[in-house]
């Protein structure tokens, strides 16, 4: 069964570009290893601070969460986010 998640959060002022750089690192690493069952997209909304991530996989989040780039993205996320992400 395929799992899909919608994750949304707003970054603190001055941290959106760092957040976007870390996301680009995740995409670069995904491109290198090319897991076939992951669909992942991230968007910055027009306010310049709110991010939306869409993630879908038939094997859960493990292939994504095991990436070093994803771990770097998550490492100080609470310092960049105004509030915890909302996941649906």
N, C-alpha and C positions, 0 to 999 in steps of 0.2 A: 504494500500500500504506500502510496506517495504522500509525503508530509509537506505541507506548505505553511510558511510563517510570514507574517507581516509585522515588522518591528519598526517602531517610530520613536524618536526622541528629539529633543532640542538641545543644542550645544550652548555652553556658556559663551558670552561675548568674547571674541578674540581667539576662540578655539576651533572654529569651523574649518579653517584651512588645514590645520594639523590633523583633524579628524578625517578630512577628505584625502590627505596624503596617506594616512594609515589604511584607508579603504583601498586606495590605488595599489598599495603593497599587497593586499589580499588578492585583488584581481590579477596582479602580475604573477603571483605564486600559483593561483588557480590555472592560469594560462600555461604555466610551465608543466604542471603535473597532469592537467587535463582530465579530471574525474568526469566520467561520462554521465553520471546520474545526477549531477548538481546543476541547478539553474539558480543563478544568484544575480541580483541587480540592486543597485543603491542609487538613490536620488536625493539631491539637495533641493528643497522646496524654495519657492520664490522669496521667502523671508530671509534666506541666506544663513539660517541657523538650524532649521529642522531637516532631519534626515529620515528617509524611509528606506528600509531594506526589505526586499522580497527574496525569500529563500525557499527552494523546493528540492526535495531529494527523496529517492526511494529507500535510501539507507540511513535516514536520520541525519543529524548534524555532525556526526563523527568526522567525516572527511574534511569538513570545513574547520571545525574546532581544533583539529590536530595540527593545522598549519601554523608554523612559527609566525607568519605575518598576522594571522588572526589572533594569536595569543598576544602579540604586540598591540594590536588594535584594542583588545579587551583589557590589557594590563592597567591602564590608568583611565579607563572610560568614565569612572565616576567623577574624576577631576574635570573632564570635558563636558559632562552632561548636567543640565539643570536639575533633572529628576531621572529616576531609573527608566529605562526604555519600556514601552508598552508593547507587548507581544500578543499577537492574535493568531 
